[in-house]
Amino acid sequence: MFTVIGIMFAGIGAGYLLRRVGWLQKVGTSITYTIYLLLFLLGLSVGANREIVDNLATLGGQALLLAVAGTTGSVLAAWAVGNWFFKEGKRK
C-alpha cells in the first residue's frame, strides 16, 4: 500500500516539475483509455472466477447496501455541515 502511495506522490512531483512540457498536456486521453483497459481486464478476471460468479447475487446485494449507506451518510453529513456552518442569517 505504501508503495502505491509513494508512486502516486512521485508522479505528482514529476508532473509538477514537468508541467510545462507540451506532450504531457496530451496524456489525459491515453490515461482514459488505459483506465478503460484496466476496468475491462478487471471484469475479465471477475468473470473467470467461478466463486465470484456463483455468489454474485449475494456480493451484489452487499455492494449495493454499502454503496447506498455510504452515499446516504455522505449526503446527510454534507447537509449537516451546510446547515451548521454555511447558513447566513441563522446566527446573530
N, C-alpha and C positions, 0 to 999 in steps of 0.2 A: 504494500500500500504506500509506504513512504517512497518507494522507487517511482511509482506513478506520479505522486505529488511532486517529487523532485524533478522529474522530467517535464512536467507541466510548467513549473516555475522557471526551469532553464529555457523552455520555449518562450515564455513570457519575456524573460530577459533578452533573449536573442531577437525576438520580434520588436522589442522596444529599441534596441540598438540598431536594427536594420530596417526601421520603419520607413525610411526614405528610399529604399531600394525599389525600383519600379516593378520588377516581376513579383515581388511579394504582395503587391496590391491585387494581383490576379489569382492568388492562392485560394480564395474563398470558394470558387466554383469547384476546384479539384477536391477541396475538403468535403463539400456537399456530396459529391459522387462517391468519395471514399466512405463516408458515413452510410450512404445507401448500400454500398457493397458489404460493409460490416453488418448492417442490420439483416441483409439477405443471408449472409453466412450464419448469423445467429439463428435465424429462422430455420435454416437448413439443419443445423445441429440439433435444435429442439425437435424438429420433425423426425429426425433419425433416431432420437432417443425414445425407445418404446415405453419406458417407465413414465416419462413426462406425458406422452401422448395418451397413455391409458388413464392417467389421473388428471387430464386437462380440465374436466368439469370441476373437480374439487379445487385444483390450483387456480383456475379462472375465477371461481367464486371467492376464494380468499383474496386474490389480487384485486377484484372489484371492490370488495369490502374495504381493503386497505386504501385503495385509491379514493373511494367516496369519503372515508373517515378522514384521510389526510386533507382532501380538498375542503371538506366541511370545517375542519379545525382551522385551516388557514383563512377561510372566509370569515369565520367568527372572530379570530384573532385580529384580522385586519379591520373588521367593523369595530371591535372594542378599542383598538388603538386609535382609529379615526375619531370615534366619539370622545375618547379620553383626552387626546392631545390636539386635535385639529378642528374642533368646532369653535367658530368665532361667536362671540356674544353669549356663550354659556357661562363664562367666568366673569365675575365683576370685579 
